[in-house]
Amino acid sequence: MKQDMTLPKLIVFDMDGVLIDVSGSYRETVRQTARLFFAGATGFEKLPDPLFPLTDLAELKQTGGLNNDWDLTARVLHLLFALVRYPAAPSLMLSSPNASIGDLVSEVKAGGSPDPEETIRRCNVSDLSDFINSSSRPLMDLLDRYGGRRDLFVTSCYQGDVATGNRIKRIFQEIYLGPVLFTALYGETLRQNNAGEGLIHRETLLIDPTLLADLSRNHVLAIATGRPRAEADFPLDRFDLRKYFQLVITLDDCTREEEKIFVEGGERISLKKPDPYMLDLISGLIGKRFSDCYYLGDMPDDMQAARSSKTCYRGIGVVLSSADPENLRTALLQAGAGQTIDNYAALPGIIG
């Protein structure tokens, strides 16, 4: 069917790693959270700081299903706990390498969640420290060795939200937001000793706003991001980007629809990328016809979402801020990217 080239094009951007450089914010928060989680354990002082290379973390994130950096942090801890000794609590260790999150959550609820601080104090991380110090890519080495292991204690610390006892999210949000934004968002003061600004303030723009202004004159721009709404709003306002985008879809939109599906049908599903829910929601809400639809993302999950969408998005892989751009480029193309870019100067020629 011949396309009507008089119609506008829909250009949807991911936020992290596409519009915003998060290598010094979200990625660094993952790393700091993982290390701080072990504070109080025997041998904690032996853990390297930083705990692992950001290139190692980027490679783990590219394995898929980790678009949300809270999930990425939990995944890191599941792997690291493979080498943690629980001398007084062996029952908290992995029940089965193939156990699902649902199985482990049920097990935790049945036995009661252990006190996190007390459990950490009983842990010994000396073996973990020795391993990390001997490896140039400890996360990927652990992934190769242990695959998709799940640790029951880590699972118990990743239940609920910040206000309801999720220890991993709590540490993460305190580091990422800092005292002022954390208190404004959650109405609580920090538990961690962190008097400085949150790492969110380290974020910088990856794209020239002039290009966004030019694109928005003839096309419809939107954002589909795994960030919560409040954390997406911050850079949009800080960098004065909101005026270029007709619609911004966030993690909150996915969570709301997931809860609706659960209430109506009793089924728990995930609508986060690589599910194409956000992309198809955008085209549906805008309610216009387009000559072409594009999605710019920096993860294989983004390209899979574009490829599986009912709206037939064309995936464009972005490697601008990657710690290992060639490795990422290969992963994006394998996941379905039509092309990749390492300079936004090429985008107008691609869009046409």
N, C-alpha and C positions, 0 to 999 in steps of 0.2 A: 504494500500500500504506500502510495507516494505521500511524503510528509509535506505538511503545509508550512513552508519556511517563513510565512508571515507571522506565525504564532511565536510567542516568547519561549524561551527555554527555562527550565527549572534547574537551578544549581543549588544543591544542598551541601553544606560543609559540616564535617565533624568539627569539634572545637579543639580538643587537646592534640597537639602535634600537627595540627592543620592550620587553625587560626592563631592558636596560642602555643608558645614554647613552654612546655611543662617539665623539661628535663631538670630544672632546678627547683621545682615545686612538688608536683604530684609524685614524680619518680623518686626524688630525694626523700619525700615524706614516707614513701613505702620503705625505703632503706632504713631511715631513722626509727620508724615505728617497729620494724622487725628487731632491731638491736635493743631498743628500750624495753621491748616486751620481756626480755630476759633479765632485766635489772633485779638484783637480789639473789640470783641463782649463784651457786658455787661455781667459781671460774669465770664469772661475768667480766671481770677486769681483763681477762685474757682475750676476749673477743675483739677482733680488729675493728677499727673505726676509721673509714667506713667499713661496713660489714661485708659488702661484696661489690663488684664493679657494676656500674649502671649498664654497661654493654651486656652483662650476664642477665640482668633484670629484663632488659629489652628483648633478649632472645627468649626468655621464659614467657613474656607477655605475648609474643608472636605465635606461641603454640596454640592459642585460641581459647575462647570462652572466658577471657579475662579483661574485657573492655572496661569493667569497673575496677578502680584501683583499690577499693576495699577488698574485693574478691582477690585481687592480685596479692595484696598483703597477706591475706589468710592463706593463699596457696603457697607463698614463700614460707610461712611458718609451718605449714603441714610438712613441707620438705625438710626444713631445718630440724624439726623435732624428731626426725628419723635417727639423729645422733645424740639426742638428749637422754640422759639417764634419769629415771624416776626411781630412786632407791627405796622410797617409802610408798610408792603408788604405782606398781607395775600394771594394775588393772586399767589404768588410764591410757595405756598404749594402744596402738592400732589393733582393731579386732580382725580386720580383713583388708588386704590391699584393694579388693574390689567392692568394698562396702560403699553404699551410696550415702550422700549427705543425709537423706531421710532416715536411713537405717541408724546412722550414728546419732542424729538428733533424738530419735526415739530412745536409744540406749541411754543417752545423757539424761533425758527427762525421767526415765524409769529409775535411775540410780541417784539422781540429784546432782546438780552441777557443783564441782568442787570449788572451794574458795581460791580464786586465781592467785592472789599474792602469796598465800601459804603454799600452794602447789609449786609456784616458781621458786620459792625459797628452798624447797626440797629437791629441786632439780640440780643436776650437775651438767654444765655445758663445756667441760674441759675437752671432751672428745670432739665436740662440734667445733670448738676453737681451733684445735689442731688440724682438723680437716679443712676448714676455711682458709687457714694460713698456708696450707699446702696446695691449694687449687687456685687456678686463675679464673675459673668459671664454676664456682661451687654449686650454684643453683642448678645449672644444667647437668652437672655431674651427678647431683642428687636425683634429678629427674630421670636421668639415664639408668640409675641404679634402682630407684624405688618407684618410678612411674607415678601413677595417680594415688599414692598413699594418702590416707586421711588419719589424723591423730584426734582421738576423742577429746582430749583436753583442749586443743585448739578449737575444735568444733564447739565446745561448750562456751568458749570465750567469744564466739562470733554469732551469738544469738541475740535477737532483739535489735535495739538501736542504742544510740549514745545515752539517752536518758533512762534506758531500761536494762543497763548492765552489759552492753556489748563492749568488752574491754579493748578489742582490736580497733573498732571504730573510734572509741573514745581517745585512745592515744593518737591515732591518725589525725583526727579532727583538731585536737589541741595543737599538734605540730603544724598542721597545714594552715589553720585559720589564725592562730595566735590569740592572745588574751582578749583583745577588743572584739574581734569578729566572733570568736567562740561564745563569749558571754552574750553578745547581741543575738546570736542565733539560737542558743540553747538555754540562756538565762542562768548559767552556772559559771563558777570560776574554774580556772585550770587546776588539775590535780598534779600535773607534772611541773617541774621547776623550769619554767620557760617564760622569761620576762621579755624576750625579743618579739619582733614582728613575726607573724605567721609566714610560712614559705609561699603562700599565695601571692605575696607582694613581690616575689622574684620573677613572676611571669612577665613575658614580653610578647609583643606581636610578631607573628611570622609573615603577615601579609600587609602590604601597603594599603591603607584605607582609600587612597586614590583609585586603586584598582577595583575595590569593592564598589566605590561610587560609580565608576564607569560601567561595571557589569550590571549594577542595579538599575541603570537607566533603561536598558533594553530587555532585561531578563528578570525573573523572579528568584530572589535569594532566600534561603532558609537555613536553619541549623538543626541537626540531629545529634545530640550529645549524650553520653552516659553520665554527665555531671548531674547532681541534684540541682533543682531550680535556683536556689540561693547562690550556689557556687558558679552557675552559668551567668547569673545576673551581674556578678561582681566585675568580671572583665568586660562585659558588654557595656557597662556604665563607665568603668575606669578608662577604657580606650575609646569611648564614644562610638561604638559599633552598631548599636541597636537600630539606628535609623536605616541601615542598609538591608535589614532582614524583615521579611513579611511575617515570618513565623519561627519560633524557637521551641523545639520539642526536647524534653529532658528526661532524666531517669524518673522524675515524679510522674510523668505521663504514663510511662510503662508500669510503674508500681500501682497507680490508680486502676488501670485496666486489668492488671493481674488480680487485684483484690476483687474487682467486679466479677471476673470470671470465676473466682473461687466461691464467692457468695452465691452466685447464680447456679453454678454447676458442681461445686465441691472439688474442683480440679486445680492443683497448683502447677502453674506453668511459668516459664520465663519469657518475657518479651524483649529482653535486652538483646543487643546485637550478639551473634549474627542473625537473630530473628529480624525480618524486614519490617516489623510493626511500625517503627518510627517513620521510616521512609514512606510507606504506603499511607500512614496517617497524614503526613504533610501534604501529599498530592490530593488526598481526599478532602482535607480541610480547606485548602486553597480553592479547590473547585473550579479550576480552569483547565483548558486544553493546552498542551505544550508540544512544541515540535520535537523536543528531546529533553531527557532528564539525566542529570549527572549527580553523582555523589562522590565527594572528595574525602578520603579517609586515609589514616596512616597505619591501619592494622588489617591483617587478613580477614578478621571478622567483619570489618566494614565492607570489604569487597564481596564477601559471601552474602551479606545483607543486600547489597545492590543487585547481585546476580539473581537472588531468589525472590526479589520483590515483584509484586503483580504489576507495578508501574513501569517495569523494564528500565531501571536506572542503568547508566553506564558508569562503571567504577573507575575512578582516577586515583591512583595511589600517590601519596605525598610522602617524600623522604627528606624533607627540609631539615628537620631537627633530630634525625635519627643518629644514635651513637655508632651505628653500623649500617650506613645507607645501602650498600650493595647487597648485604644479606636481606635487609628489609625489602628491597626492590624485588628480589627473587621470590620472596614469600608472598608479596602482594600480587605479582603476576600469576603465580601458581594458584592463588585464591580467586582469580577471576578479573583482576584489573585489566582494563583495556590498554592502559598506558600508565606510566609513572612520571612524576615531575620532581625535580630538585630545585626549580626556580619558577616563581610565579609569573615571570615574564612569558613563559610558554603557554599559560592558561588561555588567554584570549584566542590564540591560534587553534587550540584544541576545541574550544567551545564554538568558535566560528561566529 
